[in-house]
Amino acid sequence: MDKGQRAVIEAAVEQGWESVVTKKGVQLRSPDGVAIVGMHGTESDTNSLRLTISRMRRHGFVWPPPKKQGGRP
């Protein structure tokens, strides 16, 4: 997995998606249980990450993730 894929998976888990590791990559299941989106471990297509994000957005995924509030009061 590359850095971009890991960032998407981390953001999805923070938003309530379930991450399941498979032989070929990762399955991401939406919080409402309706969608299952697959992400291969090795991406040969340069657009595959963008297409995965668009499939997830159709089911409520927010990308880029909202900025965390923090810092000075």
C-alpha positions as CSV (number, residue, x, y, z in Angstrom):
1,M,0.0,0.0,0.0
2,D,1.3,3.4,-0.8
3,K,0.9,6.6,1.4
4,G,-2.2,7.8,-0.4
5,Q,-4.0,4.6,0.0
6,R,-3.1,4.5,3.7
7,A,-4.4,8.0,4.2
8,V,-7.8,7.1,2.6
9,I,-8.1,4.0,4.8
10,E,-7.3,6.0,7.9
11,A,-9.8,8.7,7.1
12,A,-12.5,6.1,6.3
13,V,-12.0,4.3,9.6
14,E,-12.2,7.7,11.4
15,Q,-15.6,8.3,9.6
16,G,-17.0,4.9,10.7
17,W,-16.1,2.7,7.8
18,E,-15.0,-0.8,8.5
19,S,-11.6,-2.0,7.1
20,V,-11.2,-5.7,6.3
21,V,-7.8,-6.9,4.9
22,T,-8.1,-9.5,2.2
23,K,-5.6,-11.5,0.1
24,K,-5.6,-8.9,-2.7
25,G,-6.0,-5.7,-0.7
26,V,-8.6,-4.0,1.6
27,Q,-12.4,-4.0,1.6
28,L,-14.0,-0.9,3.0
29,R,-17.6,-1.2,4.3
30,S,-19.7,1.8,4.7
31,P,-21.1,2.7,8.2
32,D,-24.7,2.0,7.0
33,G,-23.7,-1.4,5.7
34,V,-24.9,-0.7,2.2
35,A,-21.6,-0.3,0.3
36,I,-18.5,-2.5,0.0
37,V,-15.6,-0.8,-1.9
38,G,-12.5,-2.8,-2.7
39,M,-9.0,-1.3,-2.9
40,H,-6.2,-3.4,-4.3
41,G,-2.9,-3.7,-2.5
42,T,-0.9,-2.9,-5.6
43,E,-2.3,-0.3,-7.9
44,S,-1.4,-0.5,-11.6
45,D,-3.9,2.1,-12.7
46,T,-3.0,5.7,-11.8
47,N,-6.7,6.7,-11.5
48,S,-7.7,3.8,-9.3
49,L,-7.3,5.7,-6.0
50,R,-9.4,8.6,-7.4
51,L,-12.1,6.2,-8.6
52,T,-12.1,4.4,-5.2
53,I,-12.6,7.7,-3.4
54,S,-15.5,8.7,-5.8
55,R,-17.2,5.3,-5.1
56,M,-16.9,5.9,-1.4
57,R,-18.2,9.5,-1.7
58,R,-21.4,8.2,-3.1
59,H,-22.0,6.5,0.3
60,G,-21.1,9.4,2.6
61,F,-17.3,9.4,2.7
62,V,-15.9,12.9,3.0
63,W,-12.6,13.6,1.2
64,P,-10.4,15.4,1.8
65,P,-11.1,14.8,5.5
66,P,-12.1,17.7,7.7
67,K,-9.3,19.5,9.4
68,K,-8.9,18.6,13.0
69,Q,-9.5,21.5,15.4
70,G,-6.7,22.0,17.8
71,G,-3.9,24.2,18.6
72,R,-4.3,27.4,20.6
73,P,-7.5,28.1,22.6
